[in-house]
């Protein structure tokens, strides 16, 4: 585990009303570590990035009211309709809001599909 990523998440925990974001980021971090063989974790462009063999696999982002999780190389990832935000078919993003139920198991499966390519 990368210390800079740990610090990124810990800073969220220190901000008022953002503890939920830290909890979501920790869950997403675990998913990335479990789903990507030999995962490389680092802060790039101010956000936690997850790489497999030097290529982007996923990124976590935070904003005032949500957390995003983007899966790269996701063109062939098959998710339920409406699960991901509209956009580039090679990058699929889920936006997580406070209090929203998240299917972390499904996210892990989808990430595994993307990194197998």
Secondary structure, DSSP 8 states (H G I E B T S, - for coil): --HHHHHHHHHHHHSTT-HHHHHHHHHHHHHHHHHSTT-EEEEETTEEEEEETTEEEEEEEEETTEEEEEEES-TT----TTSS-SS-TTEEEEEEETT----HHHHHHHHHHHHT-
